[in-house]
Amino acid sequence: MMSQVKKLEASVLVLGQKKHSSILSCLCENSGSGTKEFIEHCINNAECLTIGVRKKNQGMNGYLINTRWQKNFWLLA
């Protein structure tokens, strides 16, 4: 994924942090890490702005946003 981001000269990469993502599971199996570790690696090492997004727990509105500079920022949307 990191090579594609660089090749396409992406300025923003947004990754969903859903617990059971089949696409991320495949990528993680190939990289030898878990989904959480893979997303953290992308956030911390991608050359572009990388944002991890996940829905807040049931009963709570909004989203948790993770970037290189901000962890678990609650966005009420």
mmCIF file of the N, C-alpha and C atoms, coordinates in Angstrom:
data_MODEL
# 
_entry.id   MODEL 
# 
loop_
_atom_site.group_PDB 
_atom_site.id 
_atom_site.type_symbol 
_atom_site.label_atom_id 
_atom_site.label_alt_id 
_atom_site.label_comp_id 
_atom_site.label_asym_id 
_atom_site.label_entity_id 
_atom_site.label_seq_id 
_atom_site.pdbx_PDB_ins_code 
_atom_site.Cartn_x 
_atom_site.Cartn_y 
_atom_site.Cartn_z 
_atom_site.occupancy 
_atom_site.B_iso_or_equiv 
_atom_site.pdbx_formal_charge 
_atom_site.auth_seq_id 
_atom_site.auth_comp_id 
_atom_site.auth_asym_id 
_atom_site.auth_atom_id 
_atom_site.pdbx_PDB_model_num 
ATOM 1   N N  . MET A 1 1  ? 0.828   -1.177  0.000  1.00 0.00 ? 1  MET A N  1 
ATOM 2   C CA . MET A 1 1  ? 0.000   0.000   0.000  1.00 0.00 ? 1  MET A CA 1 
ATOM 3   C C  . MET A 1 1  ? 0.877   1.247   0.000  1.00 0.00 ? 1  MET A C  1 
ATOM 4   N N  . MET A 1 2  ? 1.943   1.227   0.776  1.00 0.00 ? 2  MET A N  1 
ATOM 5   C CA . MET A 1 2  ? 2.804   2.402   0.869  1.00 0.00 ? 2  MET A CA 1 
ATOM 6   C C  . MET A 1 2  ? 3.433   2.738   -0.483 1.00 0.00 ? 2  MET A C  1 
ATOM 7   N N  . SER A 1 3  ? 3.798   1.725   -1.251 1.00 0.00 ? 3  SER A N  1 
ATOM 8   C CA . SER A 1 3  ? 4.393   1.990   -2.563 1.00 0.00 ? 3  SER A CA 1 
ATOM 9   C C  . SER A 1 3  ? 3.374   2.597   -3.523 1.00 0.00 ? 3  SER A C  1 
ATOM 10  N N  . GLN A 1 4  ? 2.108   2.186   -3.414 1.00 0.00 ? 4  GLN A N  1 
ATOM 11  C CA . GLN A 1 4  ? 1.062   2.763   -4.265 1.00 0.00 ? 4  GLN A CA 1 
ATOM 12  C C  . GLN A 1 4  ? 0.791   4.217   -3.907 1.00 0.00 ? 4  GLN A C  1 
ATOM 13  N N  . VAL A 1 5  ? 0.803   4.528   -2.619 1.00 0.00 ? 5  VAL A N  1 
ATOM 14  C CA . VAL A 1 5  ? 0.611   5.914   -2.174 1.00 0.00 ? 5  VAL A CA 1 
ATOM 15  C C  . VAL A 1 5  ? 1.701   6.791   -2.773 1.00 0.00 ? 5  VAL A C  1 
ATOM 16  N N  . LYS A 1 6  ? 2.930   6.309   -2.715 1.00 0.00 ? 6  LYS A N  1 
ATOM 17  C CA . LYS A 1 6  ? 4.059   7.066   -3.263 1.00 0.00 ? 6  LYS A CA 1 
ATOM 18  C C  . LYS A 1 6  ? 3.955   7.165   -4.783 1.00 0.00 ? 6  LYS A C  1 
ATOM 19  N N  . LYS A 1 7  ? 3.644   6.059   -5.442 1.00 0.00 ? 7  LYS A N  1 
ATOM 20  C CA . LYS A 1 7  ? 3.549   6.022   -6.905 1.00 0.00 ? 7  LYS A CA 1 
ATOM 21  C C  . LYS A 1 7  ? 2.471   6.972   -7.417 1.00 0.00 ? 7  LYS A C  1 
ATOM 22  N N  . LEU A 1 8  ? 1.328   7.006   -6.738 1.00 0.00 ? 8  LEU A N  1 
ATOM 23  C CA . LEU A 1 8  ? 0.207   7.854   -7.164 1.00 0.00 ? 8  LEU A CA 1 
ATOM 24  C C  . LEU A 1 8  ? 0.332   9.294   -6.667 1.00 0.00 ? 8  LEU A C  1 
ATOM 25  N N  . GLU A 1 9  ? 1.372   9.557   -5.872 1.00 0.00 ? 9  GLU A N  1 
ATOM 26  C CA . GLU A 1 9  ? 1.594   10.882  -5.297 1.00 0.00 ? 9  GLU A CA 1 
ATOM 27  C C  . GLU A 1 9  ? 0.345   11.383  -4.565 1.00 0.00 ? 9  GLU A C  1 
ATOM 28  N N  . ALA A 1 10 ? -0.244  10.493  -3.781 1.00 0.00 ? 10 ALA A N  1 
ATOM 29  C CA . ALA A 1 10 ? -1.453  10.835  -3.018 1.00 0.00 ? 10 ALA A CA 1 
ATOM 30  C C  . ALA A 1 10 ? -1.124  11.894  -1.977 1.00 0.00 ? 10 ALA A C  1 
ATOM 31  N N  . SER A 1 11 ? -2.064  12.805  -1.767 1.00 0.00 ? 11 SER A N  1 
ATOM 32  C CA . SER A 1 11 ? -1.857  13.830  -0.744 1.00 0.00 ? 11 SER A CA 1 
ATOM 33  C C  . SER A 1 11 ? -2.565  13.464  0.554  1.00 0.00 ? 11 SER A C  1 
ATOM 34  N N  . VAL A 1 12 ? -3.595  12.592  0.476  1.00 0.00 ? 12 VAL A N  1 
ATOM 35  C CA . VAL A 1 12 ? -4.329  12.154  1.666  1.00 0.00 ? 12 VAL A CA 1 
ATOM 36  C C  . VAL A 1 12 ? -4.674  10.673  1.516  1.00 0.00 ? 12 VAL A C  1 
ATOM 37  N N  . LEU A 1 13 ? -4.493  9.917   2.584  1.00 0.00 ? 13 LEU A N  1 
ATOM 38  C CA . LEU A 1 13 ? -4.881  8.513   2.643  1.00 0.00 ? 13 LEU A CA 1 
ATOM 39  C C  . LEU A 1 13 ? -5.811  8.356   3.835  1.00 0.00 ? 13 LEU A C  1 
ATOM 40  N N  . VAL A 1 14 ? -7.020  7.859   3.597  1.00 0.00 ? 14 VAL A N  1 
ATOM 41  C CA . VAL A 1 14 ? -7.998  7.658   4.668  1.00 0.00 ? 14 VAL A CA 1 
ATOM 42  C C  . VAL A 1 14 ? -8.222  6.159   4.823  1.00 0.00 ? 14 VAL A C  1 
ATOM 43  N N  . LEU A 1 15 ? -8.031  5.660   6.032  1.00 0.00 ? 15 LEU A N  1 
ATOM 44  C CA . LEU A 1 15 ? -8.197  4.238   6.328  1.00 0.00 ? 15 LEU A CA 1 
ATOM 45  C C  . LEU A 1 15 ? -9.306  4.051   7.342  1.00 0.00 ? 15 LEU A C  1 
ATOM 46  N N  . GLY A 1 16 ? -10.252 3.188   7.026  1.00 0.00 ? 16 GLY A N  1 
ATOM 47  C CA . GLY A 1 16 ? -11.300 2.846   7.978  1.00 0.00 ? 16 GLY A CA 1 
ATOM 48  C C  . GLY A 1 16 ? -10.749 1.889   9.011  1.00 0.00 ? 16 GLY A C  1 
ATOM 49  N N  . GLN A 1 17 ? -11.055 2.125   10.268 1.00 0.00 ? 17 GLN A N  1 
ATOM 50  C CA . GLN A 1 17 ? -10.549 1.280   11.347 1.00 0.00 ? 17 GLN A CA 1 
ATOM 51  C C  . GLN A 1 17 ? -11.634 0.363   11.887 1.00 0.00 ? 17 GLN A C  1 
ATOM 52  N N  . LYS A 1 18 ? -12.483 -0.133  10.987 1.00 0.00 ? 18 LYS A N  1 
ATOM 53  C CA . LYS A 1 18 ? -13.512 -1.080  11.388 1.00 0.00 ? 18 LYS A CA 1 
ATOM 54  C C  . LYS A 1 18 ? -12.823 -2.354  11.859 1.00 0.00 ? 18 LYS A C  1 
ATOM 55  N N  . LYS A 1 19 ? -13.376 -2.970  12.877 1.00 0.00 ? 19 LYS A N  1 
ATOM 56  C CA . LYS A 1 19 ? -12.708 -4.118  13.489 1.00 0.00 ? 19 LYS A CA 1 
ATOM 57  C C  . LYS A 1 19 ? -12.545 -5.310  12.549 1.00 0.00 ? 19 LYS A C  1 
ATOM 58  N N  . HIS A 1 20 ? -13.487 -5.554  11.654 1.00 0.00 ? 20 HIS A N  1 
ATOM 59  C CA . HIS A 1 20 ? -13.431 -6.732  10.797 1.00 0.00 ? 20 HIS A CA 1 
ATOM 60  C C  . HIS A 1 20 ? -13.482 -6.324  9.329  1.00 0.00 ? 20 HIS A C  1 
ATOM 61  N N  . SER A 1 21 ? -12.433 -5.732  8.832  1.00 0.00 ? 21 SER A N  1 
ATOM 62  C CA . SER A 1 21 ? -12.357 -5.329  7.438  1.00 0.00 ? 21 SER A CA 1 
ATOM 63  C C  . SER A 1 21 ? -11.660 -6.421  6.639  1.00 0.00 ? 21 SER A C  1 
ATOM 64  N N  . SER A 1 22 ? -12.344 -7.002  5.653  1.00 0.00 ? 22 SER A N  1 
ATOM 65  C CA . SER A 1 22 ? -11.766 -8.104  4.887  1.00 0.00 ? 22 SER A CA 1 
ATOM 66  C C  . SER A 1 22 ? -10.579 -7.646  4.045  1.00 0.00 ? 22 SER A C  1 
ATOM 67  N N  . ILE A 1 23 ? -10.639 -6.442  3.494  1.00 0.00 ? 23 ILE A N  1 
ATOM 68  C CA . ILE A 1 23 ? -9.527  -5.947  2.681  1.00 0.00 ? 23 ILE A CA 1 
ATOM 69  C C  . ILE A 1 23 ? -8.297  -5.726  3.550  1.00 0.00 ? 23 ILE A C  1 
ATOM 70  N N  . LEU A 1 24 ? -8.487  -5.055  4.683  1.00 0.00 ? 24 LEU A N  1 
ATOM 71  C CA . LEU A 1 24 ? -7.346  -4.829  5.573  1.00 0.00 ? 24 LEU A CA 1 
ATOM 72  C C  . LEU A 1 24 ? -6.816  -6.135  6.136  1.00 0.00 ? 24 LEU A C  1 
ATOM 73  N N  . SER A 1 25 ? -7.694  -7.097  6.368  1.00 0.00 ? 25 SER A N  1 
ATOM 74  C CA . SER A 1 25 ? -7.242  -8.396  6.873  1.00 0.00 ? 25 SER A CA 1 
ATOM 75  C C  . SER A 1 25 ? -6.298  -9.059  5.880  1.00 0.00 ? 25 SER A C  1 
ATOM 76  N N  . CYS A 1 26 ? -6.628  -8.978  4.594  1.00 0.00 ? 26 CYS A N  1 
ATOM 77  C CA . CYS A 1 26 ? -5.756  -9.547  3.557  1.00 0.00 ? 26 CYS A CA 1 
ATOM 78  C C  . CYS A 1 26 ? -4.413  -8.831  3.524  1.00 0.00 ? 26 CYS A C  1 
ATOM 79  N N  . LEU A 1 27 ? -4.435  -7.511  3.584  1.00 0.00 ? 27 LEU A N  1 
ATOM 80  C CA . LEU A 1 27 ? -3.191  -6.738  3.576  1.00 0.00 ? 27 LEU A CA 1 
ATOM 81  C C  . LEU A 1 27 ? -2.348  -7.058  4.798  1.00 0.00 ? 27 LEU A C  1 
ATOM 82  N N  . CYS A 1 28 ? -3.001  -7.208  5.935  1.00 0.00 ? 28 CYS A N  1 
ATOM 83  C CA . CYS A 1 28 ? -2.277  -7.467  7.176  1.00 0.00 ? 28 CYS A CA 1 
ATOM 84  C C  . CYS A 1 28 ? -1.657  -8.851  7.181  1.00 0.00 ? 28 CYS A C  1 
ATOM 85  N N  . GLU A 1 29 ? -2.346  -9.830  6.616  1.00 0.00 ? 29 GLU A N  1 
ATOM 86  C CA . GLU A 1 29 ? -1.794  -11.179 6.549  1.00 0.00 ? 29 GLU A CA 1 
ATOM 87  C C  . GLU A 1 29 ? -0.533  -11.180 5.699  1.00 0.00 ? 29 GLU A C  1 
ATOM 88  N N  . ASN A 1 30 ? -0.555  -10.403 4.609  1.00 0.00 ? 30 ASN A N  1 
ATOM 89  C CA . ASN A 1 30 ? 0.609   -10.334 3.735  1.00 0.00 ? 30 ASN A CA 1 
ATOM 90  C C  . ASN A 1 30 ? 1.767   -9.593  4.385  1.00 0.00 ? 30 ASN A C  1 
ATOM 91  N N  . SER A 1 31 ? 1.465   -8.645  5.254  1.00 0.00 ? 31 SER A N  1 
ATOM 92  C CA . SER A 1 31 ? 2.529   -7.861  5.888  1.00 0.00 ? 31 SER A CA 1 
ATOM 93  C C  . SER A 1 31 ? 3.022   -8.496  7.186  1.00 0.00 ? 31 SER A C  1 
ATOM 94  N N  . GLY A 1 32 ? 2.299   -9.498  7.690  1.00 0.00 ? 32 GLY A N  1 
ATOM 95  C CA . GLY A 1 32 ? 2.714   -10.172 8.916  1.00 0.00 ? 32 GLY A CA 1 
ATOM 96  C C  . GLY A 1 32 ? 2.327   -9.446  10.191 1.00 0.00 ? 32 GLY A C  1 
ATOM 97  N N  . SER A 1 33 ? 1.442   -8.456  10.103 1.00 0.00 ? 33 SER A N  1 
ATOM 98  C CA . SER A 1 33 ? 1.025   -7.718  11.300 1.00 0.00 ? 33 SER A CA 1 
ATOM 99  C C  . SER A 1 33 ? -0.488  -7.751  11.416 1.00 0.00 ? 33 SER A C  1 
ATOM 100 N N  . GLY A 1 34 ? -0.996  -7.297  12.549 1.00 0.00 ? 34 GLY A N  1 
ATOM 101 C CA . GLY A 1 34 ? -2.432  -7.196  12.742 1.00 0.00 ? 34 GLY A CA 1 
ATOM 102 C C  . GLY A 1 34 ? -2.964  -5.927  12.110 1.00 0.00 ? 34 GLY A C  1 
ATOM 103 N N  . THR A 1 35 ? -4.292  -5.825  12.029 1.00 0.00 ? 35 THR A N  1 
ATOM 104 C CA . THR A 1 35 ? -4.931  -4.660  11.416 1.00 0.00 ? 35 THR A CA 1 
ATOM 105 C C  . THR A 1 35 ? -4.536  -3.374  12.119 1.00 0.00 ? 35 THR A C  1 
ATOM 106 N N  . LYS A 1 36 ? -4.589  -3.372  13.441 1.00 0.00 ? 36 LYS A N  1 
ATOM 107 C CA . LYS A 1 36 ? -4.257  -2.162  14.203 1.00 0.00 ? 36 LYS A CA 1 
ATOM 108 C C  . LYS A 1 36 ? -2.816  -1.730  13.943 1.00 0.00 ? 36 LYS A C  1 
ATOM 109 N N  . GLU A 1 37 ? -1.897  -2.678  13.945 1.00 0.00 ? 37 GLU A N  1 
ATOM 110 C CA . GLU A 1 37 ? -0.493  -2.368  13.706 1.00 0.00 ? 37 GLU A CA 1 
ATOM 111 C C  . GLU A 1 37 ? -0.277  -1.861  12.285 1.00 0.00 ? 37 GLU A C  1 
ATOM 112 N N  . PHE A 1 38 ? -0.973  -2.455  11.323 1.00 0.00 ? 38 PHE A N  1 
ATOM 113 C CA . PHE A 1 38 ? -0.849  -2.034  9.926  1.00 0.00 ? 38 PHE A CA 1 
ATOM 114 C C  . PHE A 1 38 ? -1.303  -0.589  9.755  1.00 0.00 ? 38 PHE A C  1 
ATOM 115 N N  . ILE A 1 39 ? -2.455  -0.247  10.336 1.00 0.00 ? 39 ILE A N  1 
ATOM 116 C CA . ILE A 1 39 ? -2.980  1.117   10.224 1.00 0.00 ? 39 ILE A CA 1 
ATOM 117 C C  . ILE A 1 39 ? -2.047  2.099   10.920 1.00 0.00 ? 39 ILE A C  1 
ATOM 118 N N  . GLU A 1 40 ? -1.553  1.752   12.105 1.00 0.00 ? 40 GLU A N  1 
ATOM 119 C CA . GLU A 1 40 ? -0.612  2.625   12.813 1.00 0.00 ? 40 GLU A CA 1 
ATOM 120 C C  . GLU A 1 40 ? 0.658   2.834   11.993 1.00 0.00 ? 40 GLU A C  1 
ATOM 121 N N  . HIS A 1 41 ? 1.124   1.774   11.351 1.00 0.00 ? 41 HIS A N  1 
ATOM 122 C CA . HIS A 1 41 ? 2.312   1.882   10.501 1.00 0.00 ? 41 HIS A CA 1 
ATOM 123 C C  . HIS A 1 41 ? 2.059   2.866   9.358  1.00 0.00 ? 41 HIS A C  1 
ATOM 124 N N  . CYS A 1 42 ? 0.902   2.759   8.722  1.00 0.00 ? 42 CYS A N  1 
ATOM 125 C CA . CYS A 1 42 ? 0.558   3.676   7.631  1.00 0.00 ? 42 CYS A CA 1 
ATOM 126 C C  . CYS A 1 42 ? 0.466   5.114   8.136  1.00 0.00 ? 42 CYS A C  1 
ATOM 127 N N  . ILE A 1 43 ? -0.209  5.307   9.265  1.00 0.00 ? 43 ILE A N  1 
ATOM 128 C CA . ILE A 1 43 ? -0.365  6.655   9.825  1.00 0.00 ? 43 ILE A CA 1 
ATOM 129 C C  . ILE A 1 43 ? 0.998   7.273   10.123 1.00 0.00 ? 43 ILE A C  1 
ATOM 130 N N  . ASN A 1 44 ? 1.899   6.503   10.683 1.00 0.00 ? 44 ASN A N  1 
ATOM 131 C CA . ASN A 1 44 ? 3.189   7.043   11.119 1.00 0.00 ? 44 ASN A CA 1 
ATOM 132 C C  . ASN A 1 44 ? 4.241   7.121   10.024 1.00 0.00 ? 44 ASN A C  1 
ATOM 133 N N  . ASN A 1 45 ? 4.075   6.366   8.925  1.00 0.00 ? 45 ASN A N  1 
ATOM 134 C CA . ASN A 1 45 ? 5.152   6.278   7.941  1.00 0.00 ? 45 ASN A CA 1 
ATOM 135 C C  . ASN A 1 45 ? 4.801   6.722   6.531  1.00 0.00 ? 45 ASN A C  1 
ATOM 136 N N  . ALA A 1 46 ? 3.544   6.933   6.223  1.00 0.00 ? 46 ALA A N  1 
ATOM 137 C CA . ALA A 1 46 ? 3.183   7.367   4.868  1.00 0.00 ? 46 ALA A CA 1 
ATOM 138 C C  . ALA A 1 46 ? 3.702   8.776   4.625  1.00 0.00 ? 46 ALA A C  1 
ATOM 139 N N  . GLU A 1 47 ? 4.080   9.047   3.382  1.00 0.00 ? 47 GLU A N  1 
ATOM 140 C CA . GLU A 1 47 ? 4.592   10.370  3.033  1.00 0.00 ? 47 GLU A CA 1 
ATOM 141 C C  . GLU A 1 47 ? 3.484   11.417  2.969  1.00 0.00 ? 47 GLU A C  1 
ATOM 142 N N  . CYS A 1 48 ? 2.246   10.976  2.868  1.00 0.00 ? 48 CYS A N  1 
ATOM 143 C CA . CYS A 1 48 ? 1.125   11.911  2.798  1.00 0.00 ? 48 CYS A CA 1 
ATOM 144 C C  . CYS A 1 48 ? 0.370   11.916  4.133  1.00 0.00 ? 48 CYS A C  1 
ATOM 145 N N  . LEU A 1 49 ? -0.544  12.852  4.275  1.00 0.00 ? 49 LEU A N  1 
ATOM 146 C CA . LEU A 1 49 ? -1.410  12.892  5.449  1.00 0.00 ? 49 LEU A CA 1 
ATOM 147 C C  . LEU A 1 49 ? -2.245  11.618  5.463  1.00 0.00 ? 49 LEU A C  1 
ATOM 148 N N  . THR A 1 50 ? -2.191  10.877  6.548  1.00 0.00 ? 50 THR A N  1 
ATOM 149 C CA . THR A 1 50 ? -2.943  9.633   6.678  1.00 0.00 ? 50 THR A CA 1 
ATOM 150 C C  . THR A 1 50 ? -3.878  9.749   7.867  1.00 0.00 ? 50 THR A C  1 
ATOM 151 N N  . ILE A 1 51 ? -5.147  9.413   7.633  1.00 0.00 ? 51 ILE A N  1 
ATOM 152 C CA . ILE A 1 51 ? -6.184  9.548   8.654  1.00 0.00 ? 51 ILE A CA 1 
ATOM 153 C C  . ILE A 1 51 ? -6.847  8.193   8.865  1.00 0.00 ? 51 ILE A C  1 
ATOM 154 N N  . GLY A 1 52 ? -6.874  7.743   10.100 1.00 0.00 ? 52 GLY A N  1 
ATOM 155 C CA . GLY A 1 52 ? -7.616  6.543   10.475 1.00 0.00 ? 52 GLY A CA 1 
ATOM 156 C C  . GLY A 1 52 ? -8.949  6.976   11.071 1.00 0.00 ? 52 GLY A C  1 
ATOM 157 N N  . VAL A 1 53 ? -10.041 6.388   10.593 1.00 0.00 ? 53 VAL A N  1 
ATOM 158 C CA . VAL A 1 53 ? -11.380 6.784   11.039 1.00 0.00 ? 53 VAL A CA 1 
ATOM 159 C C  . VAL A 1 53 ? -12.134 5.552   11.511 1.00 0.00 ? 53 VAL A C  1 
ATOM 160 N N  . ARG A 1 54 ? -12.773 5.667   12.668 1.00 0.00 ? 54 ARG A N  1 
ATOM 161 C CA . ARG A 1 54 ? -13.667 4.595   13.116 1.00 0.00 ? 54 ARG A CA 1 
ATOM 162 C C  . ARG A 1 54 ? -14.861 5.211   13.826 1.00 0.00 ? 54 ARG A C  1 
ATOM 163 N N  . LYS A 1 55 ? -15.993 4.539   13.715 1.00 0.00 ? 55 LYS A N  1 
ATOM 164 C CA . LYS A 1 55 ? -17.224 5.014   14.337 1.00 0.00 ? 55 LYS A CA 1 
ATOM 165 C C  . LYS A 1 55 ? -17.122 4.857   15.849 1.00 0.00 ? 55 LYS A C  1 
ATOM 166 N N  . LYS A 1 56 ? -17.625 5.845   16.553 1.00 0.00 ? 56 LYS A N  1 
ATOM 167 C CA . LYS A 1 56 ? -17.649 5.792   18.024 1.00 0.00 ? 56 LYS A CA 1 
ATOM 168 C C  . LYS A 1 56 ? -18.545 4.629   18.452 1.00 0.00 ? 56 LYS A C  1 
ATOM 169 N N  . ASN A 1 57 ? -18.394 4.173   19.663 1.00 0.00 ? 57 ASN A N  1 
ATOM 170 C CA . ASN A 1 57 ? -19.183 3.052   20.193 1.00 0.00 ? 57 ASN A CA 1 
ATOM 171 C C  . ASN A 1 57 ? -20.675 3.272   20.008 1.00 0.00 ? 57 ASN A C  1 
ATOM 172 N N  . GLN A 1 58 ? -21.429 2.181   20.001 1.00 0.00 ? 58 GLN A N  1 
ATOM 173 C CA . GLN A 1 58 ? -22.886 2.276   19.884 1.00 0.00 ? 58 GLN A CA 1 
ATOM 174 C C  . GLN A 1 58 ? -23.439 3.148   20.995 1.00 0.00 ? 58 GLN A C  1 
ATOM 175 N N  . GLY A 1 59 ? -24.454 3.912   20.663 1.00 0.00 ? 59 GLY A N  1 
ATOM 176 C CA . GLY A 1 59 ? -25.055 4.807   21.636 1.00 0.00 ? 59 GLY A CA 1 
ATOM 177 C C  . GLY A 1 59 ? -24.382 6.171   21.683 1.00 0.00 ? 59 GLY A C  1 
ATOM 178 N N  . MET A 1 60 ? -23.236 6.281   21.043 1.00 0.00 ? 60 MET A N  1 
ATOM 179 C CA . MET A 1 60 ? -22.502 7.550   20.994 1.00 0.00 ? 60 MET A CA 1 
ATOM 180 C C  . MET A 1 60 ? -22.418 7.976   19.532 1.00 0.00 ? 60 MET A C  1 
ATOM 181 N N  . ASN A 1 61 ? -22.675 9.230   19.267 1.00 0.00 ? 61 ASN A N  1 
ATOM 182 C CA . ASN A 1 61 ? -22.553 9.736   17.908 1.00 0.00 ? 61 ASN A CA 1 
ATOM 183 C C  . ASN A 1 61 ? -21.128 10.192  17.656 1.00 0.00 ? 61 ASN A C  1 
ATOM 184 N N  . GLY A 1 62 ? -20.752 10.217  16.399 1.00 0.00 ? 62 GLY A N  1 
ATOM 185 C CA . GLY A 1 62 ? -19.458 10.753  16.023 1.00 0.00 ? 62 GLY A CA 1 
ATOM 186 C C  . GLY A 1 62 ? -18.454 9.689   15.623 1.00 0.00 ? 62 GLY A C  1 
ATOM 187 N N  . TYR A 1 63 ? -17.244 10.154  15.377 1.00 0.00 ? 63 TYR A N  1 
ATOM 188 C CA . TYR A 1 63 ? -16.163 9.309   14.889 1.00 0.00 ? 63 TYR A CA 1 
ATOM 189 C C  . TYR A 1 63 ? -14.887 9.602   15.664 1.00 0.00 ? 63 TYR A C  1 
ATOM 190 N N  . LEU A 1 64 ? -14.055 8.588   15.803 1.00 0.00 ? 64 LEU A N  1 
ATOM 191 C CA . LEU A 1 64 ? -12.722 8.770   16.369 1.00 0.00 ? 64 LEU A CA 1 
ATOM 192 C C  . LEU A 1 64 ? -11.742 8.882   15.208 1.00 0.00 ? 64 LEU A C  1 
ATOM 193 N N  . ILE A 1 65 ? -10.945 9.932   15.225 1.00 0.00 ? 65 ILE A N  1 
ATOM 194 C CA . ILE A 1 65 ? -9.992  10.216  14.165 1.00 0.00 ? 65 ILE A CA 1 
ATOM 195 C C  . ILE A 1 65 ? -8.581  10.055  14.728 1.00 0.00 ? 65 ILE A C  1 
ATOM 196 N N  . ASN A 1 66 ? -7.719  9.377   13.970 1.00 0.00 ? 66 ASN A N  1 
ATOM 197 C CA . ASN A 1 66 ? -6.315  9.230   14.348 1.00 0.00 ? 66 ASN A CA 1 
ATOM 198 C C  . ASN A 1 66 ? -5.438  9.735   13.213 1.00 0.00 ? 66 ASN A C  1 
ATOM 199 N N  . THR A 1 67 ? -4.477  10.576  13.553 1.00 0.00 ? 67 THR A N  1 
ATOM 200 C CA . THR A 1 67 ? -3.460  11.030  12.609 1.00 0.00 ? 67 THR A CA 1 
ATOM 201 C C  . THR A 1 67 ? -2.109  10.891  13.293 1.00 0.00 ? 67 THR A C  1 
ATOM 202 N N  . ARG A 1 68 ? -1.072  11.283  12.600 1.00 0.00 ? 68 ARG A N  1 
ATOM 203 C CA . ARG A 1 68 ? 0.266   11.240  13.185 1.00 0.00 ? 68 ARG A CA 1 
ATOM 204 C C  . ARG A 1 68 ? 0.356   12.150  14.405 1.00 0.00 ? 68 ARG A C  1 
ATOM 205 N N  . TRP A 1 69 ? -0.402  13.245  14.387 1.00 0.00 ? 69 TRP A N  1 
ATOM 206 C CA . TRP A 1 69 ? -0.290  14.257  15.436 1.00 0.00 ? 69 TRP A CA 1 
ATOM 207 C C  . TRP A 1 69 ? -1.396  14.200  16.479 1.00 0.00 ? 69 TRP A C  1 
ATOM 208 N N  . GLN A 1 70 ? -2.507  13.563  16.169 1.00 0.00 ? 70 GLN A N  1 
ATOM 209 C CA . GLN A 1 70 ? -3.654  13.545  17.084 1.00 0.00 ? 70 GLN A CA 1 
ATOM 210 C C  . GLN A 1 70 ? -4.201  12.127  17.173 1.00 0.00 ? 70 GLN A C  1 
ATOM 211 N N  . LYS A 1 71 ? -4.323  11.604  18.382 1.00 0.00 ? 71 LYS A N  1 
ATOM 212 C CA . LYS A 1 71 ? -4.849  10.255  18.594 1.00 0.00 ? 71 LYS A CA 1 
ATOM 213 C C  . LYS A 1 71 ? -6.208  10.333  19.271 1.00 0.00 ? 71 LYS A C  1 
ATOM 214 N N  . ASN A 1 72 ? -7.146  9.529   18.786 1.00 0.00 ? 72 ASN A N  1 
ATOM 215 C CA . ASN A 1 72 ? -8.493  9.419   19.361 1.00 0.00 ? 72 ASN A CA 1 
ATOM 216 C C  . ASN A 1 72 ? -9.198  10.767  19.499 1.00 0.00 ? 72 ASN A C  1 
ATOM 217 N N  . PHE A 1 73 ? -9.119  11.560  18.453 1.00 0.00 ? 73 PHE A N  1 
ATOM 218 C CA . PHE A 1 73 ? -9.840  12.830  18.408 1.00 0.00 ? 73 PHE A CA 1 
ATOM 219 C C  . PHE A 1 73 ? -11.291 12.526  18.081 1.00 0.00 ? 73 PHE A C  1 
ATOM 220 N N  . TRP A 1 74 ? -12.204 12.982  18.898 1.00 0.00 ? 74 TRP A N  1 
ATOM 221 C CA . TRP A 1 74 ? -13.621 12.702  18.722 1.00 0.00 ? 74 TRP A CA 1 
ATOM 222 C C  . TRP A 1 74 ? -14.233 13.778  17.839 1.00 0.00 ? 74 TRP A C  1 
ATOM 223 N N  . LEU A 1 75 ? -14.711 13.375  16.674 1.00 0.00 ? 75 LEU A N  1 
ATOM 224 C CA . LEU A 1 75 ? -15.360 14.282  15.735 1.00 0.00 ? 75 LEU A CA 1 
ATOM 225 C C  . LEU A 1 75 ? -16.850 14.004  15.780 1.00 0.00 ? 75 LEU A C  1 
ATOM 226 N N  . LEU A 1 76 ? -17.619 14.965  16.226 1.00 0.00 ? 76 LEU A N  1 
ATOM 227 C CA . LEU A 1 76 ? -19.069 14.816  16.284 1.00 0.00 ? 76 LEU A CA 1 
ATOM 228 C C  . LEU A 1 76 ? -19.628 15.243  14.941 1.00 0.00 ? 76 LEU A C  1 
ATOM 229 N N  . ALA A 1 77 ? -20.144 14.275  14.188 1.00 0.00 ? 77 ALA A N  1 
ATOM 230 C CA . ALA A 1 77 ? -20.656 14.588  12.850 1.00 0.00 ? 77 ALA A CA 1 
ATOM 231 C C  . ALA A 1 77 ? -22.003 13.934  12.630 1.00 0.00 ? 77 ALA A C  1 
# 
